[in-house]
Amino acid sequence: MKTTLAKTASDTAKAWYVVDATDQILGRLAVKIASILRGRHKPTYTPHVDTGDYVVVINADKVRLTGSKETDKTYMFYTGWVGTAYRRSVAHMRARKPAFIIEHAVKGMLPKNKLANAMLSKLKVYAGEEHPHAAQNPVPYKG
């Protein structure tokens, strides 16, 4: 039996999925999203080609973290100037930029190369229930 590999990203059809993050654990949700973005759920998966689908995440502000991560987990930022590194907790980021929590978790689960930038651009995260991608007819992701 012959194995077929996708040569270009245009060889596969791109689907749109909607994932509701309400009361889902952040890490487990990020694994599912990263698999869809990479295309691991398709039989035409090829590691060196972007064969993944688009993902729209809604209710990002209602994602759940286990244990005491809500207050203990911090994100570090650095402006580039000496002594200007600062940290923000998950509770602070949830109040200001709730989409960042999911984007950061998914980015850490993608490969560390140029292909990951293309995959991450197919991720659309929204804090509330509404999203502007109704014209793409996204289907709810079961899995």
Secondary structure, 3 states (H helix, E strand, C coil): CCCCCCCCHHHCCCCEEEEECCCCEHHHHHHHHHHHHHCCCCCCCCCCCCCCCEEEEECHHHCECCCCHHHHCEEEEECCCCCCEEEEEHHHHHHHCHHHHHHHHHHCCCCCCHHHHHHHCCEEECCCCCCCCHHHCCEECCC
